[in-house]
Each structure stands twice: as structure tokens, then as C-alpha cells.
Amino acid sequence: MTQNRPVYLKLRDQIAASIIEGQYAEGAMLPSVRALAAERGANPLTVAKAYQQFQSDGLVEVQRGVGMYVVAGAAERLRVTEREQFLKEEWPELRERIGRLGISPSELLQGV
């Protein structure tokens, strides 16, 4: 699952979660590449690659000399695509493992 993903995609997932959760609100400026790299202990080139993915997806816009901003509607678009990706790629594998381990729905809900 996520263990084999490139570092920039893992970082992209973390940033996406922050946008969905409102840590980086729509219209807000994202931290600079250097600031986020220092905060996350990542290589600045890795952060730049993750940011480039958001820009390519139209979820952020760049104002030259100022910074990168989250566009309106980005959180909802991310929520929809992340949900679809989870249900298509991650959930089947999880469901299979749950069945293999004999975990009941009530056990899942209780967190036992």
C-alpha cells in the first residue's frame, strides 16, 4: 500500500489531508518550499515536486514572487478524489485482510 509510494507522493498525501482538514484553508498561502521542507524534515526538491503535483491538478495557484495559494473548491475536490482512491485502491485490500483475520464489523467499530 503506502509503504512503496515515493516520498513526494506521501508528502502530497499529508498536504492534501491538511487542505481537507482546513489547516490550509481555501485562499490561504501554503508554506514556502523551504519552510515546509524544514518542518517535515524533507528535501526541498521533494516538497517542490509535491507542490508541482497540486499545481498540475489545479488545486493551487502561484502568484510569482508572493507564494502558492489554495484555490476555491480545492478541499472538496480533494475529498472526492481521495475518497474515490481509497474505495478503489485501499479498501479492497483492507476488506480482504479483515476477512482473512476474521474481524467482525462490531470489532472494527469498537476498535478492539
N, C-alpha and C positions, 0 to 999 in steps of 0.2 A: 504494500500500500504506500504510505507516505515516506517510508524509510528510504526507498530507492529514488525518490524525486530529487532533482537538482536543488542546490541550496537557494538559488534565486526564486524557484517556484515555492519553496517552503516559506521564504520571506514574503513573497507575494501573497500567500495564504494568510499570513499574520497581518499584513497591511489590510487585506480585504476584510478580515474579521474586525479590525479596528474601525474601518469605514462603516460596516454593517452595524456595529455596536454604538456608533456615534462618537467614538473617540476622535475621529477625523470627520467632522460634520461636513455636509454639502456646503460648498462655498469656502470652506476653511483651507488654509495653506498646509500642505504636507511639510514635514521637517525636511531640511536640506539633505542631500545625499550624505554629506559628511556627518551631519548631526545624527541621522538615523543609523549610519554605519557605526558610529561610536556608541550609541545607545544599545544596539543589538549585538555588538561585537562582530560585525560583519565587514567584509571587504567593500570599500566604496563602489567598486565596479559591479559587485553583486547587487548592491542596492540600486545602482543606476539601471541595471538590466531589469530588475523587478519593476521599477518606476516606468521604464520604457514599455513594459507589457501593459500597464494601466493606460498609458498614453495611446498605445496602439488600439486598445479596446474602447477608447473614447470615454474613459471614466475620470480622467483628469485632463486639465488643460494647463499649458505652460504659458506664463507671462514672462517673456525674456527679461532677464535682469532682476526679476522680482521673486518668482518661485512657481511652484506647481500647486494647483488648486483642484479640489474635488468638485466635479460638475454636479449640477442638479440632477437628481434621479439615480445617481451612482449607487447609493446604498440599496435601493430596491432592485436595480438591475443585477447587482452582485448577489443579493439574497436569492433571486430567482435562478441565476446560473449556478450558484454554489449548491442550492437545493437540488437542482436537476443533476448536477455532477455527483452529489452524494448518493442520490437514489439510483443512479445508473451505474456508478463505478464502485462505490464503497459499501453500500447497503447489501448487495447480493453476497459479497464476501463475508460480511458480518453476520448476516442471516444464516449462512451456511455454517459458520463457526458456532453460532448459538445453538443450532440444531445438533451439531456434532457433539457439543458439550452437554446437551440435554437441559439447557436453561429454559425455564418457563417464563412466559410473559410477566407473571406476577413477580418473579425473582428479579427480572430486569427493572421493573418499576420500583421495586423496593431497594434496589441497589445492593442486594445481598451477595 
